[in-house]
Amino acid sequence: MPLKIAIASDHGGYELKEKIKLHLNKRNIEFSDFGTESINSVNYPDYAHIVCEAINKDGYKLGILVCGTGIGMSIAANKHKGIRAACCSDTYSSRLSRMHNDANVLCLGGRVVGDALANDIVDQFLNNEFEGGRHADRISMYPDTDR
């Protein structure tokens, strides 16, 4: 089954989201863009909600959310049952968010990371899998976990 990614941003992350989409296209990774479509001001929780619903109900395996810092999207996404969103601004954290924390949503800051670094962070997120084992035991301790 091909990897299916849900992606969205608010106005502060729009430009970086568009660069990430180009990168995903070059890698032939299937994704759906759930908005926004411009730099006009919008509310980031609306877009976090759409991506989390796509993961929880529509068969998307992973999500990418981009706002100005990545923090707001991360907080909003983590309010959803079964979502483990990680705000990352380096490749090491991105890789380990998947391997140790089974993160299923990557949050990035369009005003924090540059285009090339963002693409590397995305690659680390997509190229790594959850290791399970002792990490699964810890994740099972989260309130409202789906594991």
Secondary structure, DSSP 8 states (H G I E B T S, - for coil): ---EEEEEE-TTTHHHHHHHHHHHHHTT-EEEE----SSS---HHHHHHHHHHHHHHS---EEEEEESSSHHHHHHHTTSTT--EEE-SSHHHHHHHHHTT---EEEEETTTS-HHHHHHHHHHHHH-----THHHHHHTTSTT---
